[in-house]
Amino acid sequence: KGYAESAKNELLISGAAIAAYEIKHTEKMLNAIATVPAPKPTTEAAAVKAAKDLPLLGNSMTKYVDDIAPATFSMLMSEITDGTMATESEVEIARRIKGTAAQKFKDGGIGRIKNKVERTVRTTINHIANSSRDETYRSNGVKKVMWRSTLDGRTSKICASRAGKIYPADSGARPPA
């Protein structure tokens, strides 16, 4: 439990730094295209609060992060149980969890957890960045936004299909999707 609390606190500290960067970047962009007075400043606290309040894949941002430790424990218990039921040796069960050198340890439970953690980090950073931009748009009266997606091998079909579409700034589809 201490690890989860520490991770959440680190996330909030990092989230404030991410929000500050995104706010400055978005305000700079708005200044470059503005036909009205300079943008109204958005605070990091408001941006982080918006990120915490906005659901992230169906849960709060902190719940999303909280799920990593139980998922790791659940994976370990599942692999141990499955290996035991299959009458595998301790070495074989450890290989289930660790993975094999031939697959560069990507085929074990730890590799799957590592991928989940990396996805969680990417998704959380994007969530905070997007919430910060949305908060900056809201405080500056922006009415419409265009969905931007990096079209590469990790882009979901949903994000790829939304690339370039225009949405109302205060509603409609939002990343991550």
VENSUL-V998947 format. One line per field, one symbol per residue. ss: DSSP state (H for helix, E for strand, - for the rest). psi: psi as a letter, one per 40 degrees, with the letter a starting at -180 (. if undefined). burial: b if it has 16 or more other C-alpha atoms within 10 Angstrom, else e. A space follows every 50 residues. Layout:
BEGIN
ss=???
psi=???
burial=???
END
This chain:
BEGIN
ss=-HHHHHHHHHHHHHHHHHHHHHHHHHHHHHHHH----------HHHHHHH HHH--E--E-HHHHHHHHHHHHHHHHHHHHHHHHH----HHHHHHHHH-- HHH-----HHHHHHHHHHHHHHHHHHHHHHHHHHHHHHH----EEE---- ------HHHHHH---EEE---------
psi=ddddddddddddddddddddddddddddddddeheiiiihihiddddddd dddhihfeiiddddddeddddddddddddddddddefiidddddddddai ddefeeeiddddddddddddddddddddddddddddddeefhdiihhhih gaeehidddddeheihiideaaiiii.
burial=eeebeeebeebbeebbbbbbbbbbebbeebeeeeeeeebeebbbebbbbb bbebebeeeebbebbbebeeebeebbeebbeebeeeeeeeeebbbbbbbe eeeebbbbbbbbbeeebeebeebbbbbbbbbbbbbbbeebeeeebebebe eeeeeeeebbebeeeebebbeeebbee
END
